[in-house]
Amino acid sequence: MLTHVIAISSNTNNNNKKILFLKPVFRLNLAMTSQTTLSRLFKPLSLAKTTLNNRIIIAPMCQYSATDGNASAWHQTHLGSLAISGAGLLFLEATAVNPDGRITPYCLGLYSDENERALSQVISAVRSFSTMPLGIQLAHAGRKASSNAPWAGGTLIPVDQGGWQTMAPSVLAHNDNELPPKEMTLTDIQTVIDDFVRSALRAVRMGFDVIELHMAHGYLLHQFLSPLANHRQDNYGGSTDNRLRMPLEVFNAVKDTVGDTVTLGVRLSATDWVRGGWDIEQSKNLCRELEARGCDFIDVSSGGVSPQQSIKSTPGYQVHLASEIKQTVNIPVMAVGLITEPAQAEQILADGHADAIALARAMLFDPRWPWRAANELGETINAPQQYWRCLPYQHSSIFADTKTEMR
Ligand SMILES: Cc1cc2nc3c(=O)[nH]c(=O)nc-3n(C[C@H](O)[C@H](O)[C@H](O)COP(=O)(O)O)c2cc1C
């Protein structure tokens, strides 16, 4: 980006009078770029009542570091680090709406006063140094609950070894060798809907900017959507409309309760990657229904409901799914999945495939990824003043409006 400055020089004319010349001097000024021609990744995004400074979103990431659903010192460290990254929005991990909905015994929960107190402490510490909007992902793991942490194998924990009886739409185990879940009764379904509502109310009370309902990755709401996990014979199984019913009832109940006090969106798996499973056409149906009910955004992931899934995890492997959803709805759509390079993220937005880019692993590997993106795309980014002196001289203009002096 070229900007010009005015240089003043003087000369003397024939009458010995001084003449002032104003001459434009063009130079590359990266710091000015963000005020003039924003890259798409750094263009603010309006998500209902939440404004994101840029379109870099930190995807939800389970930390398996809670006790009885309570956030710990790890959460403070982890979220604290990500909250100074300059991203546009930080999602907290899948957070269970009741104890049985936790993926592992160490997953975060928002089902008790104690959970709310512990997480509020973390959030208020983060808020004391970061204005980054915060989102929480509310979830129930269904038949994928009662699992070991990934670093302990991720397998089902039997009831007699500290696990619990899981529940799901149908008596179908995730893996053939596992004890199956119990089929949810109509009362169980209503209880889970109520639990989502109660957790959402806690999230609103805690001041979260965004709530994302987890309908992806083979967890309970996805289990209702997918014909691979849902073999019910009642109003909640069979036809696509019936399989949409429970997730939409959850959405409706939460929306009716929180109204427009918070930005409310959904993460879905747009395909099961299994023939005869949930697919992009059914996903489009779901997204149309969600949009009609006031959903503020769709976060497009895939897979997770079946070990038979066949996914080629190449760079941007889910972007085409986000793109199809984006052509279907008029609300913002997030793309996620092996998006690791700023230029790649920028191109996805420039091609109109999505409105925002979510990153998970790349943010863990390099929590300053947005700084790198600002540098590579010629933008500026907010950074905490304690770190203003860190910039290498080649990148000395990426922090907006900074000044440090010492004597
Ligand atoms: C450590 C870790 C934890 C994750 N936990 C969640 C989660 O809580 N909820 C969720 O929807 N996805 C979760 N995911 C999936 C990510 O949000 C993301 O969709 C996926 O990793 C693909 O994006 P990436 O290639 O940028 O990592 C997790 C991924 C990782 C690596």
The ligand as a Tripos MOL2 file, in Angstrom:
@<TRIPOS>MOLECULE
LIG
   31    33     1     0     0
SMALL
NO_CHARGES

@<TRIPOS>ATOM
      1 C1         -7.2850  -29.7900   21.2710 C.3       1 LIG1
      2 C2         -8.5480  -29.6880   20.4670 C.ar      1 LIG1
      3 C3         -9.7640  -29.6260   21.1190 C.ar      1 LIG1
      4 C4        -10.9520  -29.4700   20.3920 C.ar      1 LIG1
      5 N1        -12.1270  -29.3110   21.0530 N.ar      1 LIG1
      6 C5        -13.2360  -28.9590   20.3710 C.ar      1 LIG1
      7 C6        -14.4070  -28.5460   21.0460 C.ar      1 LIG1
      8 O1        -14.4490  -28.4270   22.2770 O.2       1 LIG1
      9 N2        -15.4970  -28.2490   20.3010 N.ar      1 LIG1
     10 C7        -15.4760  -28.3060   18.9340 C.ar      1 LIG1
     11 O2        -16.4880  -28.0250   18.2970 O.2       1 LIG1
     12 N3        -14.3620  -28.6540   18.2650 N.ar      1 LIG1
     13 C8        -13.2440  -28.9540   18.9550 C.ar      1 LIG1
     14 N4        -12.0990  -29.2260   18.2880 N.ar      1 LIG1
     15 C9        -12.0910  -29.1080   16.8260 C.3       1 LIG1
     16 C10       -11.6110  -27.7140   16.4190 C.3       1 LIG1
     17 O3        -12.4530  -26.6990   16.9170 O.3       1 LIG1
     18 C11       -11.4910  -27.5780   14.8900 C.3       1 LIG1
     19 O4        -12.7710  -27.6540   14.3360 O.3       1 LIG1
     20 C12       -10.6080  -28.6540   14.2720 C.3       1 LIG1
     21 O5         -9.4450  -28.8660   15.0340 O.3       1 LIG1
     22 C13       -10.1930  -28.2770   12.8520 C.3       1 LIG1
     23 O6         -9.5750  -27.0070   12.8420 O.3       1 LIG1
     24 P1         -7.9600  -26.8280   12.8100 P.3       1 LIG1
     25 O7         -7.4650  -27.5470   11.5960 O.co2     1 LIG1
     26 O8         -7.7690  -25.3340   12.7270 O.co2     1 LIG1
     27 O9         -7.4000  -27.4300   14.0530 O.co2     1 LIG1
     28 C14       -10.9060  -29.4220   18.9840 C.ar      1 LIG1
     29 C15        -9.6740  -29.5380   18.3380 C.ar      1 LIG1
     30 C16        -8.5150  -29.6470   19.0640 C.ar      1 LIG1
     31 C17        -7.1980  -29.7040   18.3230 C.3       1 LIG1
@<TRIPOS>BOND
     1     1     2 1
     2     2     3 ar
     3     2    30 ar
     4     3     4 ar
     5     4     5 ar
     6     4    28 ar
     7     5     6 ar
     8     6     7 ar
     9     6    13 1
    10     7     8 2
    11     7     9 ar
    12     9    10 ar
    13    10    11 2
    14    10    12 ar
    15    12    13 ar
    16    13    14 ar
    17    14    15 1
    18    14    28 ar
    19    15    16 1
    20    16    17 1
    21    16    18 1
    22    18    19 1
    23    18    20 1
    24    20    21 1
    25    20    22 1
    26    22    23 1
    27    23    24 1
    28    24    25 2
    29    24    26 1
    30    24    27 1
    31    28    29 ar
    32    29    30 ar
    33    30    31 1
@<TRIPOS>SUBSTRUCTURE
     1 LIG1         1 GROUP 0 **** ****
